[in-house]
Amino acid sequence: MAKKVVVGMSGGVDSSVAAYLLKEQGYEVIGVTMQIWQDDAQENPDGCCGISAVDDARRVADALGIRYYVMNFKKEFRENVIDYFIREYKNGRTPNPCIACNRYVKWESLLQRSLEIGADYIATGHYARIVQLPNGRYAIKNSVTAAKDQTYALYNLTQDQLTRTLMPVGEFSKDEIREIAKKAGLPVAAKPDSQEICFVPDNNYAGFIERETGEKEKKGNFVDLDGNVLGEHQGISHYTIGQRKGLGISLGKRTFVTEIRTGTNEVVLGDNEDLFGKKVYANNINFMGIEDISDEIRGVAKIRYNHSGDTCRIKRIGEDEIEITFDKPQRAATPGQAAVIYSEDGIVLGGGTIFPLK
């Protein structure tokens, strides 16, 4: 009897090809799109789970001859992604909502519902691979294509989730995936990739937060590293570490956000060189390829999605805290973003959320 797999279908080419590949491999494939929009007015026409995504995913399912459903995850998405996103920005941090969505919606909630309908696995169109290591643990490994690698956003998955997950797209490049879709006659073969955070299609994060909370953000002071007032900012959720454009202040030189102080509602401005440092601290740790860190280890760490990663030493400094010391200074380690640790051969060892150690 064929193993049953639920494929999270976003209406894009990657998840569509994932469904096709798994069907070709002999699985009983069921397509599911997660309904996450809180109301139709929010729907992003280019987003991964909006109304147009449902239409595209349904057409793909019809072409493949597989069952297809839309499952309502509005509550889970609101609590674990939108509320988290707003809370982090209001606390002066810069969140990565895709990581939260992956762990708590695409995996935790979708996996549970899939098991309830008799599925053996869930699958996605992520550019990543799942491997079982000699130590018995399961881990995410870099995809074959560095250009589309999505392992950074998957570091927070649990061992149980990984044992029940398939990621067939990780063995291919994007061009190969589009070619497979074309040859298979899938109607989304040429569909462009979505870029923005799906629930903020205009990229105006501060405006989204004001609309969602109904609260006008409190203005405060721009200050320099010594605390001297330089001007007025529009509210801390408008800013992130390393930002230069859109500050609304001219100091006669290139100026960057170097710190956000929620206690005093201040945004600190400085020079580019003020953004560099070797040490990064992370908490809310999830170990993946290793069970724990007892002694200091070496690895490669990424501190943002598009960071190429750099060599470092990692050690535990608390019950749920690690210290990462890079061999070379890194620019703009940002509280709220993830620090993800890899082995030299691209295995995700674990990661956590960056926080400032004062």
Salt bridges, closest charged atoms under 4 A:
ASP14 OD1 - LYS174 NZ 2.95
GLU28 OE2 - ARG67 NH2 2.61
ASP56 OD1 - ARG59 NH2 2.77
ASP56 OD2 - LYS191 NZ 2.72
GLU76 OE2 - ARG113 NH2 3.33
GLU79 OE2 - LYS75 NZ 3.09
ASP83 OD1 - ARG78 NH1 3.10
GLU88 OE2 - ARG93 NH2 2.68
GLU108 OE1 - ARG103 NE 3.96
ASP160 OD1 - ARG164 NE 3.29
GLU171 OE1 - ARG129 NH1 3.92
ASP193 OD2 - LYS148 NZ 3.05
ASP193 OD1 - LYS174 NZ 2.74
ASP193 OD1 - ARG178 NH2 3.41
GLU210 OE1 - LYS216 NZ 3.70
GLU212 OE1 - ARG78 NH2 2.59
GLU215 OE1 - LYS90 NZ 3.17
GLU217 OE1 - HIS238 ND1 3.53
GLU259 OE2 - ARG261 NE 3.37
GLU259 OE2 - LYS358 NZ 3.39
GLU266 OE1 - ARG261 NH1 3.56
ASP271 OD1 - LYS253 NZ 3.18
ASP292 OD1 - ARG316 NH2 2.50
GLU296 OE2 - ARG313 NE 3.29
ASP310 OD2 - LYS328 NZ 3.87
GLU323 OE1 - LYS279 NZ 3.56
GLU323 OE1 - LYS315 NZ 3.66
ASP327 OD2 - ARG298 NH2 2.62
